[in-house]
Amino acid sequence: MSNTKIAVFVGSLRAASINLRLARALEKLAPSDVQFEYASLGDIPLFNQDLETDLPAPAAKLKALIAEADGLLFVTPEHNRSIPAALKNAIDWGSRPWGQNSWPGKAGGLLGTSPSAAGTAMAQQHLRNILAAEGVNVYTTPEVFLQDTAGLIDDQYTITNERTRQFLQGWLDGYIAWVNKFKA
C-alpha cells in the first residue's frame, strides 16, 4: 500500500493554537501510511496579482505542497464568523496565476475547534463555499463542530475524552477513505 500525503492547513498562526493541537491529535490517530505535512501560512505574503508571474518562494512552496498532496485537511478557527485571513490568503495564492489553479480535483476535509459550543460552524460553511468554487471535493458528513474544553487534548496531543476520540477517529477514517477515492 502506498503512502497517503495530507497537506494540513491550520488557519490559526498562534503558536499555542487549539486548532494546531487538534490537527496534531488527528495526526496521532492516522494510520502509519498517512503522512501529514503542514503548510506554513504565516510565511506567505499577502496576495498581490502583480507578483503572480514570478511567485514569491513561500507561495511557490505552497503550490508544490498542494500538488504533491493526495488530500487537503483544513483545521480552522473562526474569526468574526468567517475564516482567518491567513487561510484565505493561502487559498488565493493556490488558485493563481490564472489557468494554474492548484486546488481542483483534490479531496478536502475540514473541521475546527473553538471555546464556543458552536465550534467553528460559520467558518466551516464559508470555507466549504470557497473550496467548492475552487473545485475541491469536500468530505461533508459528518461535520465536526468541536467545543474545546480544558484538558480535551493533552500536551502529547492525545484526545482525553473517549467519546470525542472515537468520534474523531471515525471522522478521520471516513476522510482518509474519501481521499483514497480521489487519489491519483
N, C-alpha and C positions, 0 to 999 in steps of 0.2 A: 504494500500500500504506500502510495506517495504521500509526502508531507502536504499539509494544507496550510497556506500562508494567509494570515489575517492581518490586515492593516488596521490599526486601532487609532481612532481619533477621539481624544479626550478633550471636550470643549473647554474645560477649566484650565487656566495656566498656573493656578496656585500650586505650590509645592505640596501643601497639605490637603489637596483636593479630595473630597469624599468620592467624586466620580473616578478619579485615578485609583483610589482604593478599591472601588467596585470593579474596575477593569482588571486590576491585579488579582482580585479574588476570583473573577471569572477565568483568568488565565490559569490559575491553580486547579480549576475544575476541568480544564480542557484535557483531552487525551494527549498522549505523548507525541503523536504525529501531527499535532496542530501547533503552529508557531505564531505567536503574537509579535508584531513589530509596531512600535509606537511612533506615530507621526509627531514631529516637533513643531507645533503650531505657532509657538512664540517667536520662532526664528524667521518666519515668513513675512516679508514686508507687506504693507497694505497694497491691495491690488491696484495697479495703475496700468491701463491699456498701453501707455507709451513704452512700458517695459516688456511687453509680452513677446516681441520679436526676438529679444535676447534675454531669455528668462533669468531672473536672479537665481543664484545657486540653490537657495532653500526651496524656491518654487519648483525648480527642476528636480530636486531630490524628492519632493512631494509627489510629483507626477510619476517618477520612477517607482516609488513605493506603491502607488495605486496600480500601475501597470503590472507589477510583479505579484500583486496580491490576488488570491483566489476569492477572498471575501473582505468586506469592509465593516468594521464594527465602530459605531458611533456611541460614545458614552458621554452624555452631556448634562450639565446643569441647565437651569432655566434662568435667563437674565431678562427681566422686565417682560415676562410672558412670551419669550421667544428664545432663539438660540444665541449663544455668545458670538460676539463679533469675530473672534479668532477662528471659530469654526466656519462661519460664513465666508470669511476671507479665504480659507483653505479651499472651500468648495469652488469659489470663484476662480482661483488660480488653477485648480484642476480642470476646469471647463475651458480653459483658454490655451493658446490662441484659437480663433475661430477655425473649426474643422479639425481640431486636435483635442477634443473633449476626452478626458481620461476615464470618466465615470460610467458611460453606457455599458450595459450588459453585466455589470458586477453585481454580486449578491451582497446585500446590505442588511445589517441588523442594528437596531437602536434601542437604547434604554438609558436610564439615568436615575439618579437619586438626589433627594433634597430633604431638608428637615421637615418640609411641608407634607401633610397627609396626601396631597395630590401628586406628590413626586414631581416629575418634570413633564406632565401631560401636555401642556401648551407648547413647550419647546419641541417635544417629540412630534406633535401634529404639524408644526411649521417645518420641521426637518423632513418629515415624510413628503410634504408638498414640494420642497426644494429638490429632494432626491428623485422624486418621480419626474420632475421636469428635466433632470439630468440623465434619466434613463437607468437609474439604479433599481434593481429588483429587490424591494424591501420585504424582509420577513415580517409579517404583520400580526401573527397570532401565536401565542398570547402576547399582549402588550405588557410591559413592565413599568409600573409606576411605583417605585420603591421609596418608602419613607426611611431616611437614615435616622437611626437611633443610637444612642451612646453604646459602644461596645458591639454593634452589629457585625462589624468587620474588625478583627483584632490586628495587632501590629505585624503578624505574619501573613496577613491578607486571607485569613480563614473566616468564613461566614459562621458566626457562633449560634445563630438561631437555626435549628434543624429544619423547620418547615420552610424558611426562606432559602436555605441552602438547597433543599430538594426542589423547590420551585425554580430557582435559578439554574440548577443542573438540568432540569427538564427543558428550560428555555434554551440553554446553551446547546444541548444535544439536538434540539429541533433546528436551531440556527446553523449548526455545523452540517446537518443533513441538507439544509437549504443551500448552503454554499456549495456542497458537493454536487447538487443538481446543475449548477451553472459553471462548475469548474471546467476550464478549457483543457 
